Each structure stands twice: as C-alpha cells, then as structure tokens.
Amino acid sequence: MKKTIYVDTTYTGMRVDRFLRKHLGSIPQSLIEKSLRSGKIKINKKKIKSSAKLHTNDLIELHNFEIKKKIISKKSKFEPSETIIQENEDFIIENNDDFIVLNKQAGISVQGGTKSKKNLIDIFSNSKIFKDDKPYPVHRLDKETSGVFLIAKNRPTAQLLTTLFRLRKVYKTYIAICHGEITIKDKGSMKNNLIRFDETKKIIEYAETNYEILDKNNSSTFIQLRPVTGRKHQLRKQLFDLGHSIVGDKKYNSYKLQKNNKNLMLHSYEIKFKINKKKYTFRATPPEYFRNMLKAKRLNF
C-alpha cells in the first residue's frame, strides 16, 4: 500500500522529520529514521535524511507504512458559510483558467492551523470558482497583511509560479505606515541578517529589501518596500531593527500600541511576473482603515 503527500509552499524549508510528525501524528524519531533508511519513506522517489529540508511540490511516498489515523474533532474543522465564500469571491481581482488574484483581507490566514481555523484554501475549496479545480497557494502572506495574493488552479501552474517565486522572477511591492520619521536616504536598500529559530537551533539569514520613502513627518513615515529575498516576516523585522516598526505590529514593535488601531499597516500593493512572454501586473487597493490611517497621520499617497 502506498500513500503520497505533496508539499505545498507553507512547508518549504521544513525538516523532513518535523513535516512527517506534523502530518502523521506523534511517531517516534527512531521509526522515522528507520523508515527513511529502509526506503519505506521516500522523497521524490529517493532516500533522504531526516534533517533534509523540503521544497514546494516535493513528493513524499509512504510504502507499507502503518499510520494511525488522527482523530479530528468536528469542532476544529473550518466549514465556510456561503456568505464567507461570497465575501472573499468579491475581492477577486483576476480570474482566469490558471489562477486567481485576490485582494486578501487582513485577519484571514492562507491555510488553517492550530491558532487559525478560518483560511483562504478551505474557503475557495468550497467555491464554485474551483468546482473543477483545486486551489494551490504559491506564496505566503501573513494573516494580518492585506493585499495581492495568488492562488493557482492546477498543479502545472502552481509548479510554474512556485519556480518563478524561487528564482525571484516575481516582483512584489508593499506599502507600510511606520512609527516615527525615518531619517535614512529617501531611496535605497536595507541589507542585514535576520535571526530565527528552528526549535532550539539558531538560524541567521541574509535579507535584502529595496525601499522608497513616499512621505513622512516628525511622527510617521509612509514607505514603499520591494523585497529581494523572501524571509519570514522580513519587512516587519527589518523595519523593527531600523527602529521604526510598522503601525499595528503586535510582534515586532518598540512603540506603545494604540488602542484604537487593531490593524497591521502593511499592504501587498502590487505584483508583477511574466509567463510565456506575457507580462502580468496586478494591484490591490489598500483597505479603508489603511487609507484612513494615512489621513490621520497626514501622509500623502
């Protein structure tokens, strides 16, 4: 008996053993190691070490591997209502045979997790738009970040778009409102090393973002950001390290949070890429709360 699992973009960079425990339940490390050595578990039809990192669209094959079925509580499953499905369909910018482009709203995750049940993939899996297709996320966007987001309709398009992202052939532009007046050059590049942890292991990653200050005053800065690398929470971390965290950021914040603002002022404004020599450019209108904050901070767009 063989079971197959495809790795989506959410798990890119995760260790093989961690991925298996997440999807198969609490299984001993010794069993994972033994199964990988014997070939009962293969990645892309090859034997691989438990410490190896996964990539998007990797194929995991389980050969005669006994799995205890995980019991999922009905309460934990997210089943979107017709109203929620319609609300998200209304934010579609582009809908063609291969992908949709969405102006994602803040407060909704791309995929479900232990802390967040409501998610785009479950919503669009139940949408008539995907009645003959399956939604494939091809990049990440934080739960609290709004703006342009791509969902592929088929595996070949998902693989193509994922490759374009990996090769840095997809160009993304974000806009953000930051605390304080940023006094560095009005246009340039932020280059630094960001620290994250894989369980107890400390990992240092190089991050690079091109920026342009669009407007500022002595209390706030309106900035445009074009990430070159794609590290987790890259823009939020870099601006925090600069001493000018994004307004509304509850995780990377050196300023007192404003009680009347519950939104992260980070918006994915534009995305550009090319497929078969055809150029695509999509823009997402910033949400009303973002535009109101610009007015409140006396910043011009």
Secondary structure as the mmCIF struct_conf table of DSSP 4:
data_model
#
loop_
_struct_conf.conf_type_id
_struct_conf.id
_struct_conf.beg_label_comp_id
_struct_conf.beg_label_asym_id
_struct_conf.beg_label_seq_id
_struct_conf.end_label_comp_id
_struct_conf.end_label_asym_id
_struct_conf.end_label_seq_id
STRN STRN1 LYS A 2 TYR A 6
HELX_RH_3T_P HELX_RH_3T_P1 THR A 9 TYR A 11
TURN_TY1_P TURN_TY1_P1 THR A 12 GLY A 13
STRN STRN2 ARG A 15 ARG A 15
HELX_RH_AL_P HELX_RH_AL_P1 VAL A 16 LEU A 24
BEND BEND1 SER A 26 SER A 26
HELX_RH_AL_P HELX_RH_AL_P2 GLN A 29 SER A 38
TURN_TY1_P TURN_TY1_P2 GLY A 39 GLY A 39
BEND BEND2 LYS A 40 LYS A 40
STRN STRN3 ILE A 41 ILE A 43
TURN_TY1_P TURN_TY1_P3 ASN A 44 LYS A 45
STRN STRN4 LYS A 46 LYS A 46
TURN_TY1_P TURN_TY1_P4 SER A 50 SER A 51
HELX_LH_PP_P HELX_LH_PP_P1 ALA A 52 ALA A 52
STRN STRN5 LYS A 53 LYS A 53
HELX_LH_PP_P HELX_LH_PP_P2 LEU A 54 LEU A 54
TURN_TY1_P TURN_TY1_P5 THR A 56 ASN A 57
STRN STRN6 LEU A 59 HIS A 63
BEND BEND3 ASN A 64 ASN A 64
HELX_LH_PP_P HELX_LH_PP_P3 LYS A 68 ILE A 71
HELX_RH_3T_P HELX_RH_3T_P2 LYS A 74 SER A 76
BEND BEND4 LYS A 77 LYS A 77
HELX_RH_AL_P HELX_RH_AL_P3 GLU A 82 GLU A 89
TURN_TY1_P TURN_TY1_P6 ASP A 90 PHE A 91
STRN STRN7 ILE A 92 ASN A 95
BEND BEND5 ASP A 97 ASP A 98
STRN STRN8 PHE A 99 LYS A 104
HELX_LH_PP_P HELX_LH_PP_P4 GLN A 105 GLN A 105
TURN_TY1_P TURN_TY1_P7 ALA A 106 GLY A 107
STRN STRN9 SER A 109 SER A 109
BEND BEND6 VAL A 110 GLN A 111
BEND BEND7 THR A 114 LYS A 115
STRN STRN10 ASN A 119 ASN A 119
HELX_RH_AL_P HELX_RH_AL_P4 LEU A 120 SER A 125
TURN_TY1_P TURN_TY1_P8 ASN A 126 ASN A 126
BEND BEND8 SER A 127 SER A 127
HELX_RH_3T_P HELX_RH_3T_P3 LYS A 128 PHE A 130
TURN_TY1_P TURN_TY1_P9 LYS A 131 ASP A 132
BEND BEND9 ASP A 133 ASP A 133
STRN STRN11 TYR A 136 PRO A 137
BEND BEND10 HIS A 139 HIS A 139
TURN_TY1_P TURN_TY1_P10 LYS A 143 GLU A 144
STRN STRN12 SER A 146 ALA A 152
BEND BEND11 LYS A 153 ASN A 154
HELX_RH_AL_P HELX_RH_AL_P5 ARG A 155 ARG A 166
TURN_TY1_P TURN_TY1_P11 LEU A 167 ARG A 168
BEND BEND12 VAL A 170 VAL A 170
STRN STRN13 TYR A 171 HIS A 179
BEND BEND13 GLY A 180 GLY A 180
BEND BEND14 ILE A 184 ILE A 184
BEND BEND15 ASP A 186 ASP A 186
STRN STRN14 LYS A 187 ASP A 198
TURN_TY1_P TURN_TY1_P12 GLU A 199 THR A 200
STRN STRN15 LYS A 201 LYS A 216
BEND BEND16 ASN A 218 SER A 219
STRN STRN16 SER A 220 PRO A 227
BEND BEND17 VAL A 228 THR A 229
TURN_TY1_P TURN_TY1_P13 LYS A 232 HIS A 233
HELX_RH_AL_P HELX_RH_AL_P6 GLN A 234 LEU A 242
TURN_TY1_P TURN_TY1_P14 GLY A 243 GLY A 243
HELX_LH_PP_P HELX_LH_PP_P5 SER A 245 SER A 245
STRN STRN17 ILE A 246 ILE A 246
TURN_TY1_P TURN_TY1_P15 VAL A 247 GLY A 248
BEND BEND18 LYS A 250 TYR A 252
BEND BEND19 TYR A 255 TYR A 255
HELX_LH_PP_P HELX_LH_PP_P6 LYS A 256 GLN A 258
TURN_TY1_P TURN_TY1_P16 LYS A 259 ASN A 260
BEND BEND20 ASN A 263 ASN A 263
STRN STRN18 LEU A 266 ILE A 275
TURN_TY1_P TURN_TY1_P17 ASN A 276 LYS A 277
STRN STRN19 LYS A 278 ARG A 283
HELX_LH_PP_P HELX_LH_PP_P7 THR A 285 PRO A 287
HELX_RH_AL_P HELX_RH_AL_P7 GLU A 288 ALA A 296
TURN_TY1_P TURN_TY1_P18 LYS A 297 ARG A 298
#
